[in-house]
Amino acid sequence: MSFVTDNQLLLLLLFFAAGLVGTAFLFRKPAGHRAWKLADLLWVVLGGLGALVAVLAGLYTTDSSRLDRQIDVAYAASLAFDRDAARFRLRFCDPAYDNDLKVLCEKVEFLSASTASNAELPLFIAVTNEVAPLQGLHFLLGGRSRDQMDAMHEKAAKADAFDIDQFLVFTSVDPATQAAIDTMRRKVPAIAGDYIILAQSYDDLIAQVGKLKDEWEYLQANAHILVLQIIALCLVSFAAPFRLGKSLVELRSSFGA
């Protein structure tokens, strides 16, 4: 599959060249010959196949846009958590003046370490943003070098290997943290409220990254649709010279008449 996507332009040119060679042989046949009728039928069949695959690819592109939106949401959730965690530490943890607050501050540090300090979470978000499954058709934008393609496949492999479950084992409100929250509600309600907001930001971040992982896996599982689109385009490029040749022969025949 990677060979097809990495050599789209080359394959299209080869199929088109093969169609030109076949059309050159048919030019020895007069207009209206059975060979030209078969060539026209070939164009209709392959053109229809290309149109059908284009519709399927369009649906895939629509699904790809969901991945883009989910990346944006995950980025927003990540920024919200980082902002809330930094604000909480600056306001209440330097220094923590009692044991209950110390529990909350240690939990904030732990949650921050499980995301920002663990490179895999921001890496996954960044990789999915940079390397959407197969990146669609790129030949119109120019081909990639071998190093670029290797880097893309390496990053895609990292995204495939990302395991969201390693973050789900952490809870933002465990029994000790809940006890500290309940105590702080009586002593300083603002601190308890700020921590609850932070915990919600963390839970939202994990939920959004989980959805992002699901979207990534769905698109990866259906990435063969783009390969089918490339193959269909190759077949259409092969048949196009036959249709053009038929038109030229009929035009030449009409002028001769």
N, C-alpha and C positions, 0 to 999 in steps of 0.2 A: 504493500500500500504506500509505503514511504517513497518507493521508486517512482510511482505514478505522480504523486504530489510534488516531488522534488524535481521532476523533469517534464512539467506540463507543457512548456513552450516547445521543447524539443519534440515531444510526442505529437503535438498538433502540427508542427512543420513536417514531420515525417509522414503523417497520414495525408496531409495536403499534397505533398510531393508524390506520394503513391497514387493519389487521385488524378494528379496531372498526367502521370505516366499512362494510366489507364485511359484517360480521355484522349491522349495523343494517338493511341492505337485506334480509338473509335472514330477519329476524324477521317479515316479511310472509308467509312460507311456513309452512304448518302442520307439526306434528311428523310425521316419517316421509316428508316430501317428499324428492324426489330431490336437491334442492339441499343439504339437511342431510346426506344420505349422502355427497355429494361433499365437503362441508366436513369431515366426519369422516375421509374418506380422505385429504384434504389434511393433516390433523393427523397421521395415522399415518405418512404418507410423510415429511413434514418432520421429525417427531419422531424417526423412525428415522435420517434423515440427520444430525440433530443429535447423536444418540447415537454414530454412527460417527465423526464428526469429533471428538467429545469423547474417544474412545478414542485417536485419533491425537494429539490435543493432550496427552493424558496421557503418551504416550510421549515427546513433545517436552519436557514438564515434567521427566520423569525424566532426559533428557539435560541439561537446564538445571541440574539438581542436580550433575551432574558438573563443570560450569563453576564452580559455587560451591566445590566441593571443591578444584578445581585452583587457584582464586584463593587459597584458604587455604594450600595447599601452596607456591605461589609467594611469598606473603607470608612464610611461615616460612623459605623458602630465602633470601629477600632479607635478612631480619633476621639469619639465621645468618651470611651473608657479611659484612654490615656489622659484626657483633659480632666475628667472627674477624679482620677487617682492622684494626679499631680496636685490638684487643688486641695484635696483632702489632706495629703501629706504636708503641704505648705501651711495649711491653717491649723492643724491639730497635732501633728506628729513631731514637731521640732521645738521642744521635746513633748512627749506624751506625759501628762501630769498625773495620771493615776493608772491603776492596773486594768480597768475596763477599757479605757481609751487605748492602752498599750496593746490589748488583744485586738482591737479593731485596726490599729496601725500595722501590726504584724500581719494581719489578714490581708490588708491592702498591699503590703509588700509582696506577700506570697502570690496573690492574684496577678500582680504586675509582672512578677518573675515568670509566671506560667504562660504569659503572652508576649509581652515586649522583649523580655530577656531570652525567651525561647525563639530562636530565629525562624523556626519552621512555620509559625503562624503568619507573620508578615511576609515570609518568603512565598507561602502558598498564595496569598492574596496578590502579591506582585507578579508571580509567575502566571497565574490565570489571566491577569490583565495583559501581560505581554505575549503570552502564547496561548491564544484561544485554539481549540482543537482544529488542527490542520490549517488554520488561518485563512480558510476559503481559497479562492483562486488568486494567485499572486503574480501571474505572468504578465499582466498588464502593467504592473508596477515595477517590473524588472526582476530578474532572478536573484536568488541568494547565493552567496559563496558557500563553499563546502564548510568552512568554519562557522558561518552563521547558521546553516542547517543543523550542524552537529550541536551547536549551542542551544538551538530551539528544541531539538529532541531531548537533550539532557535536562532542560528546564521542564519540559512536559513530563518526563519520567519522575522528576522530583514532585510535581503536582500529583501524579498518580499515586506516589508512595506516601503522600501526606495522610496521616491518620487523625481524624478529628476526635476519636474516642479518647486519645491521651489527654485531651483537655476536659472532656466530660467527667473525668473522675474527680475533678476539683469542684467543690461547691462553694458558692459565695457566702452561704449562711449555714454553718455547721452548728451543733449544739452550743459549743463554747462561745461562738460568735453571737448566736441568738441571745444567750444569757447576757453578754456584754451590751448588746443593743437594748435589751429590756431595761438594764440598769441605767444606761445613758439616757433613755427616754425620760426617766424620772429626774436625773441630775441635769443633763444638758440636751434637751430634745433636738436642738439644731444639729448636734453631732450625729445622733442616731439617724436623723432624717437624711443627712448628707451621705452616711454610709449606705443606707438603703438605696439611695439614688445610684451610688457607685455599684452596688451589687446588681441592680437592675441593668446597668450599662454592661457589666461583665456578662450577665446571662444573655442579654440581647446580642452581644458580640459573638458568643459561642453559637447561638441559634442561627445567626446570619452566616457565619462561616460554615456551619453544617449544611445550610441550604445551598451555599456556593459550591461546596463539595459535591452535593447531589446533582446540581446542574452540570458541573464539569464532567462527572461520570456519565450522565445521560448523553451529553454531546459526544464524548469519547466513544461510547458504545454505538452511536449512530453516525460516526464520522465517515463510514463507508459510502454514505450518500454522496459526499463530495467527490469521492473517487469515481463513483458511477457517473457523476456529472462530467468529470474530465474525460472519461471514456466515451460518453455520448457526444461530447464536443469533438473528440477525435474522429468519431464515425461521421459526424456531420461535415467536418473539414475534408474527409475523404470523399464524400459524395458531392460536395459543392462543385468541384471542377466538372463533373459529369453533367450537372444541371446547366452550368454555364456553357459547356461545350454544345449541348443540345440546342440552347438558345442561339448560339452563334451559327450553327449549321442551318437552323431553320431561317435565320435572318439572311444568311448568304443565299439560301435557296430561293427566298422570296425576291431578293434583288435580281437573281439570275432569271427568274420567271418574268 
